[in-house]
Amino acid sequence: MDTSERERLQMRLWRPQTHSPRPQRLVRSSSIYSAPPALSRCSLIRGTTSTSRPARRKPSHGCWILYILTGIERTSRSTLRKIEDIRSLQDDFNKRAREASKGGSNSELQLILFEQPYCRIKTVVERCKVSRPTATAWLQDLVTAGLLQDLKIGRDRLFINREFLKLLVRTEPTG
């Protein structure tokens, strides 16, 4: 295959999708996946997504690698910030829980409350090896102190750690 045939094939394979208002994505032509021309020239890293220029050169794999590594770096930094915030929330929450309830000083209960943003009485009974009335009293004391929210769903009672839930679902700034 000579270079002109290869260029024609690349132009056909790298056509951007223009029929959809969605952002551009990889286009399948025959059995090969290829990038639209705007993405093959590091345009996402520079912040432009213009498709007005035709693709004349081979795509640079270095641009794709740089794009992927930039995404990994941003995600890692965001995740590290979230982990630090969770740890500080956990320390603060545990101090307040010790003051609010006798069970607040139980280390297993503290772990349960930060494994998921909610817990059930049954989980506390099984993991802390206490009776159901004791587990209910511990969790109810935390509700009274404003640390948890009691929510009845069907026959189950869920105790929701609202602060932890808000921290988990908040959007992180990029950059």
Salt bridges, closest charged atoms under 4 A:
GLU73 OE2 - ARG77 NH2 2.80
ASP85 OD2 - ARG170 NH2 2.22
ASP92 OD2 - ARG96 NE 3.30
GLU108 OE2 - ARG127 NH2 2.69
GLU115 OE2 - ARG127 NH2 2.71
ASP150 OD2 - ARG157 NH2 2.61
ASP156 OD2 - ARG120 NE 2.98
GLU163 OE1 - ARG96 NH2 2.91
GLU172 OE1 - ARG81 NE 3.73
GLU172 OE2 - ARG170 NE 2.74
